[in-house]
Amino acid sequence: MSTVAPAKESSVEDALLRSIRIPPRPSLLLDLQQELREEDPSPRRIAQIIGNDVGMSGALLKLANSPFFGAVRKAKSVEQAINFLGINQCAALLTGLLARQAVGNDGSLNQFWDASARRAQALVFIARRLRIAPPDIAHTFGLFCDIGIPLLMDRFDDYRDTMAAAEADEARGFTAVEDERHSTNHAAIGCLLARNWGLSPDVSWAILHHHDYDVLDDPATDDAIRSLVAASVLAERGIARYHGNRESLEWHKGGEPACRHLGLDADEAEDLLEELHDTFHIDH
């Protein structure tokens, strides 16, 4: 597969990366991942690990019982949630909650986290509908896709201006604008965090490439990574439509190669986006 290093080697850029606050992997996540690596992970042991943090337990139960997961029965404990949703899905939910806690959960980031949750919802739907990735992988990718943005906002006072410029640039890729202004970009920072947190390599590399649409036609890159990137283009298109934005520069840049990689013609893509729009009426 294609392995473009997210961190460059010059001393200036090394110093820049050291100046960006990358939250360390939470101990709760490390304990969870160690249990998941066992030959036969124990739902009871996982429930005990999560139960050590009362706040996380409550937040996980709230998510597990949300209408999005369509559970007929409501889980009354973390262990029940694990039994209803599965170990991997609960682990993905917990990882997202830990990211929110580690990166920042004040009011200024509410819109960011809402958008991340919406993207995760969209990617799970697309992954299930097209059978391109396990739902927990799609969910984690959706939540962590733009995780570098709040970290760069914290580091650079003018980063919001950079985002506005990148969103309006019809010719260059989003990350190219970031690189020009800051010598790094949110995809590289997000990939670095994902790797530091021990997330799936498919997730970390898909984060790195999610604005690199040339990768969609690159057979040297793993199909799983390209499928996640392609699905993210469709997800963003669906989210934009949901918010009343019929035009999207990212769709113009990446829509055609994304559909080509996923084997969708124009009508099939439209049908999928319509179905996705319907799922957005389900509250988290």
N, C-alpha and C positions, 0 to 999 in steps of 0.2 A: 504493500500500500504506500501511498504518498505520505511522507512524514516531514512536513515543513516545521522546523523547530519554532516554537512560539517565542522563545527568548533568544535574542541575538547575542553575539559574543563580544562586542566591543565594550570596553570598560565604561564608556559613557552610558551605554544602554543598560549595562549591568547595574550601574549606580541608580539609574532611573527605576528599574524594576525593584531595587531594594527600597526605594522611597514610596512605593505603592503598597498599601496595607493589604496583604493577602491573609485572611483569617486562617489560623491553623485548624487542622481537622479536629472536630470536637471529640472528646474522649468517649462520649456515648456512641458516636458513629463508629469509632474504632472498635469498641466492644461488640457492637452489632455486626460489623463486617467480619470480625474474627469468628463469631458463631455461624454466620452464613457460609464461611469457608469450610465448615465441618462437613464430613461426608453425609451426615443426616441431621441437618439443623433442627433444633428443638423449638417448636412454637412456644412452649412454656418458658424455656430459658430466654427466648427473645422477649417475651412479655415481661419477664423479670427485669431484664436489662432496661427496657423502656420505662417500666414502672418505677425505676429509681429516680426518674424526673417527673414529678407530679404534673407540672405544667405541660410537658411534652405529651404525657399520657392523655391528658384532657383534650389537647389540641388534636392529637391523632384520632381519638374517638369521634370528635366533632367532624373531622374530615371523612372518616370511614362511614359515618352515618349520613353524610350529605346525599341529596337526591342524585347527584351525578353518578354515584356508584350503583344506584338502583337496588339497594339491598331490600329484600322483603322484610327481613327482621332487623331490628336495631341491636347493634352490639352493646352490651352493658359492661364489657371489660376489654382491655387490650388483647387478651388472649382470644376472646370471641371475635374481635375485629380481624385478627390474624387468620383465624379459621374461616371467616366469611370471605375475606379478600385475598388471602394467600400471603405467604411470607414475603415474597419479592415486592408485591404492591405496597404492603405496609412499610417495608424498608424504604421504598421510594418516597412515600408520603413523609416519613420521619426525616429523611435526608433533606427534603425541601423545607420542612419546619426548622431544622437546624441551620440551614442556610439563611433563612430569614432572621433567625436570632443572632447569627454570627455577623452578618453583613450590616444589619440595621433594621429596626422595625418601628422607627418613629414616623410621625404623620407625613413627613416630606417624601417618604418612599411608598406610600400607600398605592399610588397610581402604578408604580413600577411593579409591585408585588401582585396587584390585580391583573396587570397585563401578563405577567409570568404565569399566573394560575390559568388564565384564559388560554395561553399558548399551550400549556401542558395538557389542558382539556382537549384542545384541537388536535394535538399530536397523538394523544391516545386514541381518539376517534379515528384518525386517518390510519394509524398503525393497525388498528383492528380491522378496519374496513378493507384495506389493501393487503393485509397480512405481511407487512414489511419489517416489523420489529416487535419484540415483546412489549406489552403495554407499560411495564415498569421502566424499561429503558427509554421508551418514548416520553413518558412522564418526566423522568429525571432530566432528559435533554431539554424538554420544554421549559422546565423551571430554571435550569442553569444556563440556557442559551445566551442570555444577556447579562449574566451575573457580573461581568466585568464593568458594566455601565456605572453602577453606584460606586464601585471602587475607584474608577477614573473620575467620577464627579467629586469624590472626596479628595483626590490628589490634585486636580486641576480646576482652578476657579472658573476658567472659561470653557469647560468641557460641554456645557449646555449649548454654547455657541457652535462648538464643533459638531455636535449632533444635528443641529439645525442645518449647518452647511452640508453635512453628509446626506441628510434626508432630501436635500434640494438639488444635489449634484446629479445631473442626468447622464453624465459620461463615465465618471469614475465609481469604483466600488466604495461602499460605506467605509470599510476598513482602510482603504487607500487614503481617504481624507483624514482619518484619525492618525495614520502613520505620519502623514506630512506635517501635521500640527503638533503631535505629541511623541513621535518616535515609538509609539506602540498603539495597540488598539484593543477594544473590549473583547474581541474573539480570542486574542492571544492571552489576555489576562484571565478570561474565563477558562480557557484550556488549562492554564497553569494551576488555577484553583482546583479544577476537577481532578487533575493528576495528583495534586497534593492531598486531596481528600480521598484518594483511592477509588474514585468512581470508574465505571466501565470504560475501557479504552475507546469503545465505539462512541460513547458520550463525549469524552474529552476531545477526540479528533473531529467529531461532528460540530462541536462548539467552535473549534478553530476554523473550520471551513464553511461555516453557515452563511457567510457573505461571499464566498469564493465559488461562483457559479460555474467557472471553467472545470471545476473538479467533477461536476455531474457527467461530463463526457470523457473523464479520464479513467480508462480501464485499470490503471495501476493503483487506484484507490479502492479500498474494499467496498463491495456493493452495499454492505450494511450501513457504512458511513454515508455513502452517496444517497441512499434511500432516506436517511434521517434528514439530510440537508434538503433534499427535494421536498419532503413532507413539510419541512419548516417554511418553505416558500408558499406552499398551499395554505398552511395554517395562517401565515401573516396576511395572505390575500383574504381569507375568510374573516379574520378579525377586523381588517380594514373595512370590509363590506358591512359587517355588523355595526360598526360605528358610523356608517353612512358615507364612507370614503370609497367611491367607485373607482377612482384612479389610484394607482400605486406604482411608484418608480421601481420598487424592488420586484414587483410582478413583471414589469416590462423588461427588467434586466435578467431575471431568473425564471420566469414562468414557463417559457418554451422549453428550455433544457430540463426543468423539473418534471414537466408533464411527459417529455420524451423518455426520461429515465424511468418513470413510474408506469409507462405504457398506457398513458391516458390520452385520448384525443380531446378536442375542444369541448365536445358535448359531454363526454364523461367527466371532464374536470368541472364543468358547470354543474352537473348533477351532484357531484361530490360536495362542492361548495354550498349548494342549496341544502343538502343533508346536514352539513356542518353547521350552517346557520340555524337550523332547527334545534340542534343540541345546545346552542348558546342560550336558549330560553330556559334551560335547566339550571337552577341556582346551585352554586357550590355549597 
